[in-house]
Amino acid sequence: MTIGVLQMDFLVSGSRSLKDKRRVVKGLKDSLRARFNCSIAETEYQDLWQRARLVACVVSADSRFANEQLNEIVRFAANKSGAEMVDYQIEML
């Protein structure tokens, strides 16, 4: 069994308040959860208007599949409007 963990850092440059940021982050989380059936949470920068860190987790019997799934999540999240991905890190446990 392999657990894949993906940390993604975003810049939400268009947000003028925490409410604006949370709207963008919630939309991104909902899209990722629906499309990839992954666990996802905002883990840091909750009090900053223009920064967000999302962590996604997938579990698979095949480590190659888990890695491919996380890379697909990165590509999808990087192309969503409203937030610019500035960094990501994949870790396999």
LOTOR-313911 format. One record per atom (N, C-alpha, C): residue number from 0; residue in three letters; z, y, x. Coordinates in Angstrom, 3 decimals. Layout:
BEGIN
seq|type|c3|c2|c1
NUM|Ala|Z|Y|X
...
***
This chain:
BEGIN
seq|type|c3|c2|c1
0|Met|0.000|-1.181|0.857
0|Met|0.000|0.000|0.000
0|Met|0.000|1.235|0.896
1|Thr|-0.806|2.212|0.537
1|Thr|-0.910|3.464|1.277
1|Thr|-0.617|4.628|0.343
2|Ile|0.162|5.556|0.856
2|Ile|0.437|6.800|0.136
2|Ile|-0.229|7.913|0.920
3|Gly|-1.112|8.640|0.260
3|Gly|-1.793|9.773|0.878
3|Gly|-1.228|11.068|0.347
4|Val|-0.871|11.972|1.270
4|Val|-0.291|13.262|0.903
4|Val|-1.197|14.363|1.447
5|Leu|-1.539|15.279|0.578
5|Leu|-2.423|16.391|0.921
5|Leu|-1.705|17.704|0.644
6|Gln|-1.570|18.547|1.687
6|Gln|-1.016|19.893|1.517
6|Gln|-2.165|20.884|1.599
7|Met|-2.255|21.755|0.612
7|Met|-3.317|22.766|0.582
7|Met|-2.680|24.141|0.442
8|Asp|-3.076|25.065|1.309
8|Asp|-2.609|26.448|1.232
8|Asp|-3.731|27.309|0.672
9|Phe|-3.364|28.155|-0.283
9|Phe|-4.335|29.013|-0.963
9|Phe|-3.942|30.471|-0.857
10|Leu|-4.944|31.318|-0.855
10|Leu|-4.783|32.755|-0.971
10|Leu|-5.344|33.146|-2.336
11|Val|-4.498|33.749|-3.166
11|Val|-4.907|34.171|-4.510
11|Val|-5.032|35.697|-4.451
12|Ser|-6.134|36.154|-3.886
12|Ser|-6.280|37.581|-3.572
12|Ser|-6.398|38.469|-4.805
13|Gly|-6.838|37.934|-5.922
13|Gly|-7.011|38.745|-7.118
13|Gly|-5.758|38.928|-7.948
14|Ser|-4.670|38.299|-7.559
14|Ser|-3.476|38.381|-8.399
14|Ser|-2.721|39.680|-8.137
15|Arg|-2.237|40.264|-9.217
15|Arg|-1.476|41.510|-9.153
15|Arg|-0.014|41.289|-9.527
16|Ser|0.316|40.045|-9.904
16|Ser|1.680|39.717|-10.296
16|Ser|1.866|38.205|-10.188
17|Leu|3.105|37.772|-10.297
17|Leu|3.376|36.336|-10.298
17|Leu|2.725|35.658|-11.501
18|Lys|2.640|36.386|-12.607
18|Lys|2.009|35.832|-13.813
18|Lys|0.533|35.543|-13.558
19|Asp|-0.170|36.457|-12.884
19|Asp|-1.578|36.234|-12.537
19|Asp|-1.727|35.019|-11.625
20|Lys|-0.871|34.945|-10.614
20|Lys|-0.935|33.826|-9.674
20|Lys|-0.672|32.509|-10.386
21|Arg|0.340|32.468|-11.218
21|Arg|0.695|31.219|-11.899
21|Arg|-0.408|30.756|-12.838
22|Arg|-1.133|31.696|-13.435
22|Arg|-2.259|31.336|-14.294
22|Arg|-3.335|30.614|-13.476
23|Val|-3.649|31.142|-12.302
23|Val|-4.661|30.536|-11.435
23|Val|-4.182|29.177|-10.928
24|Val|-2.944|29.114|-10.464
24|Val|-2.398|27.881|-9.902
24|Val|-2.298|26.799|-10.980
25|Lys|-1.851|27.165|-12.161
25|Lys|-1.735|26.190|-13.248
25|Lys|-3.103|25.630|-13.612
26|Gly|-4.112|26.491|-13.680
26|Gly|-5.467|26.026|-13.979
26|Gly|-5.983|25.063|-12.924
27|Leu|-5.720|25.363|-11.664
27|Leu|-6.152|24.492|-10.581
27|Leu|-5.417|23.148|-10.623
28|Lys|-4.110|23.193|-10.841
28|Lys|-3.332|21.959|-10.941
28|Lys|-3.817|21.092|-12.098
29|Asp|-4.039|21.704|-13.247
29|Asp|-4.506|20.947|-14.415
29|Asp|-5.872|20.316|-14.163
30|Ser|-6.773|21.060|-13.520
30|Ser|-8.111|20.526|-13.218
30|Ser|-8.032|19.346|-12.263
31|Leu|-7.217|19.469|-11.222
31|Leu|-7.088|18.392|-10.245
31|Leu|-6.449|17.150|-10.872
32|Arg|-5.421|17.370|-11.667
32|Arg|-4.731|16.244|-12.310
32|Arg|-5.680|15.506|-13.262
33|Ala|-6.457|16.249|-14.024
33|Ala|-7.366|15.637|-14.997
33|Ala|-8.534|14.920|-14.312
34|Arg|-9.076|15.510|-13.271
34|Arg|-10.260|14.939|-12.640
34|Arg|-9.943|13.764|-11.717
35|Phe|-8.819|13.852|-10.980
35|Phe|-8.531|12.852|-9.958
35|Phe|-7.330|11.961|-10.264
36|Asn|-6.639|12.196|-11.355
36|Asn|-5.478|11.391|-11.731
36|Asn|-4.479|11.292|-10.571
37|Cys|-4.169|12.443|-9.982
37|Cys|-3.248|12.494|-8.853
37|Cys|-1.981|13.254|-9.265
38|Ser|-0.929|13.034|-8.517
38|Ser|0.281|13.832|-8.704
38|Ser|0.105|15.118|-7.908
39|Ile|0.488|16.240|-8.493
39|Ile|0.311|17.517|-7.813
39|Ile|1.425|18.469|-8.194
40|Ala|1.878|19.244|-7.202
40|Ala|2.965|20.190|-7.439
40|Ala|2.814|21.396|-6.522
41|Glu|3.290|22.533|-6.998
41|Glu|3.388|23.718|-6.153
41|Glu|4.724|23.627|-5.435
42|Thr|4.696|23.600|-4.103
42|Thr|5.912|23.318|-3.349
42|Thr|6.480|24.504|-2.583
43|Glu|5.682|25.511|-2.293
43|Glu|6.182|26.663|-1.551
43|Glu|5.525|27.943|-2.051
44|Tyr|6.079|29.057|-1.621
44|Tyr|5.557|30.396|-1.918
44|Tyr|5.602|30.743|-3.404
45|Gln|6.545|30.188|-4.149
45|Gln|6.610|30.467|-5.588
45|Gln|6.872|31.943|-5.884
46|Asp|7.508|32.662|-4.967
46|Asp|7.837|34.059|-5.216
46|Asp|6.841|35.040|-4.605
47|Leu|5.796|34.550|-3.990
47|Leu|4.776|35.427|-3.413
47|Leu|3.579|35.514|-4.356
48|Trp|3.064|36.716|-4.538
48|Trp|1.982|36.953|-5.492
48|Trp|0.663|36.341|-5.082
49|Gln|0.386|36.314|-3.786
49|Gln|-0.960|35.957|-3.358
49|Gln|-1.025|34.713|-2.474
50|Arg|0.040|33.947|-2.399
50|Arg|0.051|32.711|-1.615
50|Arg|0.481|31.552|-2.506
51|Ala|-0.048|30.377|-2.224
51|Ala|0.355|29.176|-2.946
51|Ala|0.159|27.968|-2.048
52|Arg|1.064|27.019|-2.149
52|Arg|0.886|25.725|-1.485
52|Arg|0.999|24.650|-2.551
53|Leu|-0.061|23.857|-2.641
53|Leu|-0.074|22.722|-3.554
53|Leu|-0.061|21.448|-2.724
54|Val|0.681|20.470|-3.205
54|Val|0.725|19.163|-2.555
54|Val|0.261|18.122|-3.566
55|Ala|-0.734|17.344|-3.160
55|Ala|-1.256|16.262|-4.000
55|Ala|-0.918|14.930|-3.341
56|Cys|-0.699|13.932|-4.181
56|Cys|-0.330|12.612|-3.688
56|Cys|-1.127|11.553|-4.437
57|Val|-1.669|10.590|-3.683
57|Val|-2.343|9.445|-4.278
57|Val|-1.784|8.166|-3.653
58|Val|-1.754|7.108|-4.431
58|Val|-1.288|5.802|-3.969
58|Val|-2.423|4.814|-4.170
59|Ser|-2.678|4.012|-3.136
59|Ser|-3.778|3.058|-3.214
59|Ser|-3.462|1.837|-2.353
60|Ala|-4.069|0.725|-2.694
60|Ala|-3.951|-0.478|-1.877
60|Ala|-4.810|-0.362|-0.619
61|Asp|-5.813|0.513|-0.673
61|Asp|-6.769|0.676|0.431
61|Asp|-6.617|2.072|1.032
62|Ser|-6.278|2.159|2.303
62|Ser|-6.077|3.471|2.937
62|Ser|-7.373|4.271|3.007
63|Arg|-8.491|3.599|3.168
63|Arg|-9.773|4.307|3.209
63|Arg|-10.069|4.984|1.874
64|Phe|-9.777|4.288|0.764
64|Phe|-9.986|4.879|-0.560
64|Phe|-9.069|6.089|-0.764
65|Ala|-7.818|5.977|-0.356
65|Ala|-6.874|7.099|-0.497
65|Ala|-7.369|8.311|0.292
66|Asn|-7.861|8.073|1.507
66|Asn|-8.372|9.170|2.324
66|Asn|-9.607|9.808|1.697
67|Glu|-10.525|8.997|1.165
67|Glu|-11.712|9.526|0.495
67|Glu|-11.321|10.353|-0.735
68|Gln|-10.347|9.861|-1.488
68|Gln|-9.886|10.564|-2.685
68|Gln|-9.317|11.939|-2.309
69|Leu|-8.497|11.982|-1.263
69|Leu|-7.905|13.261|-0.844
69|Leu|-8.970|14.222|-0.330
70|Asn|-9.978|13.712|0.362
70|Asn|-11.063|14.580|0.824
70|Asn|-11.884|15.116|-0.346
71|Glu|-12.066|14.320|-1.386
71|Glu|-12.737|14.804|-2.600
71|Glu|-11.912|15.906|-3.269
72|Ile|-10.611|15.743|-3.289
72|Ile|-9.733|16.770|-3.863
72|Ile|-9.876|18.064|-3.081
73|Val|-9.933|17.974|-1.757
73|Val|-10.109|19.172|-0.917
73|Val|-11.413|19.868|-1.256
74|Arg|-12.503|19.104|-1.332
74|Arg|-13.808|19.716|-1.637
74|Arg|-13.805|20.378|-3.016
75|Phe|-13.230|19.706|-4.000
75|Phe|-13.183|20.259|-5.354
75|Phe|-12.341|21.537|-5.389
76|Ala|-11.153|21.496|-4.784
76|Ala|-10.251|22.650|-4.809
76|Ala|-10.825|23.831|-4.029
77|Ala|-11.544|23.563|-2.954
77|Ala|-12.122|24.638|-2.147
77|Ala|-13.219|25.382|-2.903
78|Asn|-13.853|24.726|-3.869
78|Asn|-14.950|25.346|-4.610
78|Asn|-14.528|25.964|-5.930
79|Lys|-13.250|25.859|-6.293
79|Lys|-12.772|26.467|-7.539
79|Lys|-12.610|27.972|-7.333
80|Ser|-12.947|28.732|-8.366
80|Ser|-12.810|30.180|-8.271
80|Ser|-11.370|30.590|-8.576
81|Gly|-10.993|31.754|-8.080
81|Gly|-9.666|32.289|-8.343
81|Gly|-8.721|32.151|-7.169
82|Ala|-8.914|31.121|-6.347
82|Ala|-8.052|30.902|-5.193
82|Ala|-8.902|30.421|-4.017
83|Glu|-8.637|30.966|-2.848
83|Glu|-9.373|30.587|-1.646
83|Glu|-8.499|29.671|-0.795
84|Met|-8.998|28.482|-0.491
84|Met|-8.240|27.572|0.354
84|Met|-8.316|28.073|1.794
85|Val|-7.156|28.252|2.417
85|Val|-7.126|28.741|3.793
85|Val|-6.762|27.642|4.788
86|Asp|-6.136|26.559|4.317
86|Asp|-5.766|25.482|5.213
86|Asp|-5.423|24.243|4.394
87|Tyr|-5.570|23.073|5.016
87|Tyr|-5.108|21.839|4.370
87|Tyr|-4.752|20.831|5.446
88|Gln|-3.924|19.877|5.036
88|Gln|-3.489|18.824|5.954
88|Gln|-3.355|17.533|5.161
89|Ile|-3.919|16.445|5.701
89|Ile|-3.817|15.132|5.074
89|Ile|-2.930|14.247|5.936
90|Glu|-2.025|13.544|5.270
90|Glu|-1.128|12.621|5.958
90|Glu|-1.117|11.294|5.196
91|Met|-1.241|10.213|5.917
91|Met|-1.200|8.887|5.308
91|Met|0.127|8.231|5.689
92|Leu|0.826|7.726|4.673
92|Leu|2.124|7.079|4.913
92|Leu|2.023|5.595|4.640
***
